[in-house]
């Protein structure tokens, strides 16, 4: 059975910290390894060699990284690993090393993940919109109100005047990757982490271009502020299938994750209860669905098709020592997957699937299957472009290394991993949309369903 792990493997764990009570457990676990814990030289060397060797023989995308000499790179990192002053510095080095592979299913997770017990972050969410870092959501706190921080504000600089994009690179992209440039921004959840209850200065630009400075406290967790970014709400907090009427005969269906046991049964129950004659269309929202178990996704697809549907093609590296001796390249074993209609009630009317930069892994499988079967139009943003079951290896000090093990291609053989799947109708959210509280992707999906050609 094919089972694809969540594309953003670390982000899913991080999401647990946004639960009202769950984040307390995560912080207690984190205290088991502090920033003063040290590892022996032998342990540091072994950990670095584990990341290097397991990637060397399992990672399937080296040919897409022509400028990366993996062997020479580990040599360069070895003195830094030995010289690391503590476990925190050492693990950040390993994370930086793994990020060079630029893959959403490949990462080092430190033992205190998602953050050190001495850390906290700001109660707001950002997204890169129109090539600007825009605040898209804020917590309802007195400080936020007093500082007049609201969705739509652009962040220009951080701390002592550092450009926000430079700050993003140093704090986020250096250690985390989703596998594509556009997908990487979901890691913005780590952007403002720092010492608990410390103050961070942000220079922001108003809608009219005026600049001002706001000072906010890193106290999201320590103050138990009831706030979480969209991704966290989908994958951890609001985990049930959401079904509601958008307009007469048009259903909105939000599938938060394909990693939720039983969500396929919720969907099947919904289908079995539908009045098919009265249902004119369905908008399926996957914008923050980062993947899960392919078997769950396939059971849902089976409710929406009337013939066999092709899914992404997978190719697995097969290392043979003799081939290497003969100068032959590593072979790729190919596996083609498909799913068939369920025995029972199925919905075969118009479908729009909403996609976003966080739509990844099994969620991409789902969207790809329906798109290539001609069963749905994709509307929204390009998907993350991330696929691959992971192998996990323990690292000294309690962390682990997860590495992707297969390549994936669209049913027509073209590439989408590290690229993303382009929607049939691309919708770009603007800064003004955020300021006005609009959802243009959802609005476009509804518009398309309403205008769907009727069968003659």
Buried (B, 14 or more C-beta within 10 A) or exposed (E): EBEBBBBBBBBBBBBBBBBEEBBEEBBEBBEEBBBEBEBEEEBBBBBBEBBBEBBBEBBBBBEBBEEEEBEEEBEEBBEBBEEBEEBBEBBBBBBBBBBBBBBBBBBBBBBBBBBBBBBBBBBBBBBBBEEBBBBBBBBEBEBBEEBEBBBBBBBBBBEEEBBBBEBBEEBBBEBBBBBBBBBBBBBBBBBBBBEBEEEBEBBBBBEEEEEEEBEBBBBBBEBEBEBBBBBBBBBBBBBEBBBEEBEEBBBBBBBBBBBBEEBBEBBBEBBEEBEEEEBBBBBBBBBBBBBBBBBBBBBBBBBBBEEEBBBBBBBBBEEEEEEEEEEEEBEEEEEEBEBEBBEEEBBEBBBBBBBBBBBBBBBBBBBBBBBBBEBBBBBBBBBBBBBBBBBEBEBBBBBBBBBBBBBBBBBEEEEBBBBBBEBBBBBEBBBEBBBEEEBBBBEBBBBBBBEBEEEE
